Amino acid sequence: MITCRVFIAAEVITTLRACPSREQQIITRLFEELAKDPYRAGDYSERDAIGRPVQVLITGSRAICFWADHAVKEVKIVDLRPAGR
């Protein structure tokens, strides 16, 4: 099993801190799962500003946006937003 480092954008941390405690726990657990399984696909994908595919994983009312940099064994969490956006 590959374990990656997880990097979380500052804006994601700010959004996460504003979530209810239970939701924070669920999201944090998903971050840990992504570190253990960086090949996990999201519920769908979209492209970022430079055309890179970003996975979007829906959990409850939130969407976690991430991409895996397999060359350096890192998962980048780039957005945490309402799931309907």
Order of alpha helices (4+ residues) and beta strands (2+ residues): beta-alpha-alpha-beta-beta-beta-beta
